[in-house]
Amino acid sequence: MTLLVTGGRGRLGTDLLAAAARAGVGPVRAPGSAELDVTDAVAVRAAVRTLDRGSVVLNAAAYTAVDAAETDAQRAHAVNAQGPAQLAAACAEHGVSLVHVSTDYVFAGDAPRPYRADDPTGPRSVYGRTKLAGETAVLAAGGHVVRTAWLYGAHGPNFVRTMARLERTRDTVTVVDDQRGSPTWTADLADGLIALACALDRVPPGVLHCVNAGATTWCGFARAVFTELGADPARVLACTTAEFPRPAPRPANSVLDTASWAAAGLPPLRDWRAALSAAVTTHGPQLRS
């Protein structure tokens, strides 16, 4: 099985390449956005055309600057909506499977419980709306959508690296404590996505949720990061969303129910706290950089 990982040089794409190697899956092509721009329909068709039937495209390419998307909607739509649509059309034409990575931001965030895969969507930000448009195109073409949340890893900017930098440079850090979600290590998610890619013959097209188990707030996440770094978690102070306004609204509840993942017979991801500890142990220098 040949894998084509779009966004292959990014935070998740890099870990997908490593996960495929661990699983003995390949060959794998993992072009970065400079090598394969998913907004370029001609380039997308050419890339997919080279794949044999039975190959899998894992789409990890995304515009993830949530706040910037509010004023850069055209670019966000091109990458998050048009790109997946073009990939989906090309994959359907050439008999290639597509697994598209999406986000918790497609939900309004006001549910009193974790969001199930079949719950109604209602994005409140440009980023969320463009990601939902991408989902719609992929599903219409018979592809698989995997929603995840609160990603961090050794590559690219992310919350853990930001907290590690602030721990070095500030006496205290103030973090919102009224938004809940499931911090997810990209290495664990990558292993899950590779497992799905190997099981597409028995997993019907549709939406799945895949995150590290459990949930916390951003403040709780930050305190856990400080603890793993050997710092005093009491240096992380709590605030409300209202006290820390951002250009794009954040879901108050981003927790995703992973029953769909379990029902597909796919391996569950470990608890988020254990994953964070493993991530810092494995990639401490990169996360601190």
Secondary structure, DSSP 8 states (H G I E B T S, - for coil): --EEEETTTSHHHHHHHHHHHHHT---EE---TTT--TT-HHHHHHHHHTS-TT-EEEE------TTGGGT-HHHHHIIIIIHHHHHHHHHHHHT-EEEEEEEGGGS-S--SS-B-TTS-----SHHHHHHHHHHHHHHHTT-EEEEE-SEE-SSSS-HHHHHHHHHHH-S-EEEESS-EE--EEHHHHHHHHHHHHTTTTTS-SEEEE---BS-EEHHHHHHHHHHHTTS-GGGEEEE-TTTS--SS---SB--B--HHHHHTT-----BHHHHHHHHHHHHHHHHH-
